[in-house]
Amino acid sequence: MSSTDPLGVRIEGPSPAMAVAVDIVKRAVWVVPVALIVAAGFWGADGVWSTLYGLAIVVVNFLLAGWLLAVTGRIGAAAMGAAALFGFLLRLGLIMVAVLAVRNASWVELVPLGLTIIVTHLGLLFWELRHVSASLAFPGLKPEPTPNPYLPVRDAAGDDVAATATEPVRSDRP
């Protein structure tokens, strides 16, 4: 394979896809209490268990997606593209198998399970949109803003003062 072949390009270093997947899982932690309260209010204990199972499916799905892209990105761009396409189909199949495996269990309520899987997937993806960088300079998550050490800092009275080397410099000016 030639060095200019775009399909042979390998991704070295940390995976942006895995970083995004882990960030989505961190946001899912905030969704759990709300989802459980709603499920308990409408469907009782069985709704809570079904919602927990649905949340586990969603979290595993996002982590599996990130892992597949991270692993195949080290192989090459073509492998990563194949993992994105066929991995999606594989993960949809795994979700179907996970639901079909428990559909007749006594603790399963299908409505909260289905709602949890659909709403949580979409909700977490839309929530994550605000935190993903859409530039090649910073693939994955947006970098945290860093203060400019050359800008003046305002004191409590609102006057500009010279920045010192030991304190972070922040400017409140628009």
N, C-alpha and C positions, 0 to 999 in steps of 0.2 A: 504494500500500500504506500502511495506517495505521501510525502509530508504535507502536500497541499490538498489532500482529499478531505473535504469537510465532514464526511461521515466517519472518518478515522480519528477525529479529534477526541482526545480523552479529557475528562474533567479531573483536575488534580486539586487537592485541598479539601476543605470542608464542603459538604453538600448544601447548596441553598435550599433544595427541596426538603431535606431532612430538617433544616432549621425552621422552615415554614411549618412543617408538620408538627414539630415539637411545640412551636408557638401556638398552633391551633389547639393542641391538647391542653396547653396551659389555660387557654380561654375557655375550654370545655369545663374546667373545674368550676368556673363561675356560673355555668349553666345548670350544673347538677342540682343545687338546692331549689332553684326555681322550678325545674322540671319535676322534681320529686313532690313538691308542694302541690303543683297543678294536678299531677297524676293521683296523689292521695285524695285530693278534693273531689275528683270526678270518678275514680275507679277503685279507690281503697288500696288495700295492701297488694292485691294482684296487679293493679296498675303501677304501683311503685316498683315491684319486681320487674315488670315488663319494661318500664322506663329505664331502669338500671341496665337491663340486658341490652336495650336499644342503644343507650349511651356507650356501653362497652363495644358494641358493634361499630359505632361511628368512630370511636377513638382508635380501635385496631385498624379500621379501614384507612384513616389518615396516616397512621404510623407505617402501615404496610406500603402505602403509596410513596411516601417519602423514602423509605428504605429501598424499594425497588428502583427508584430513580437514582438514588445515591450509589447503589451497587453497580447498576448498568452504566452509569455515567463514567465510571472508572474504566469500563471496557471500551466504550466508544459512543459517539453520538447516535449511530444507527441502532445500537443496542438500547440506548436510552429512549429513543423514539418508539421502538418496538415495545419496550416495557411500559411506556405511557399508554399506548393504544391497547395492547393485549392485557396489560396489567389492569386497566380499567374494566375490561370484560371479565377478567379473572376475579377481581374484587366484587363486581356485581354478582357473579355466580356464588362467591363465598357468602355474601349477604343473604342471597336467596336460600342457600343451604342452611345458614344459621337460623333463619326464620322458620323454614320448613322442619327443621329438627325439633323445634319446641312448640310448634303450632297447636298440638293437642295436649300439651302439658296442663296440669290443673292450675298452675300459677300464672298462665299467660293470658293476657288481655290483648287481642290483636290490634285494636284501635290505638291504644296508647303506644304500643310497640311500633306500629307503622308511622304514627305521627311523630314519635321521637326520632326515628331514623331519618325521615324526610326533612322535618323542620330543623333538626339539629345539624344535619349536613349543610343545608342551605344557609341557615343562620350563621354558623361558624365560618363558612366560606365568605359570606358577605361582610362579616365582622373583620375577617382577616384582610380583606381588600384594602382597608385603611392602613395596614401595617406592612404591606408588601411593596418593595421598591420596583418601579417599572423602568429601571435603567440598567444598562449593561455595566455601568461603573460600580453599582452596588446590587448584584443579583441577590435575590432572597428578601430578607427583611430590610426595611429602611434603617439606615444608621441613626444612632442617637445624635441629636444636635450637640455640638461641642462649642463652648464659648470661645470667642476670639480674644486672644490675649492682648491684642493691640487696641481694643476699644476701651473707652473710659467706663468707669463704674460710677453709679450714682450712690451718694450716701443717703442717710435717712432724711435729710432735709431736701433732697432732690437735686443737689448740686453735683456736677461732675467732678470726680477726684481721680487722681492718677492711680492706675492699677499697680498692685505690688505683685511680686513674683510668687508669693505664697498663697494668695487668695484667688479663687476663680473670678474671672472677669465677666460681668454680665451687663448688657445694656438694655434698658427698658424702652429705648426709643424705637418707634416704628420704622 
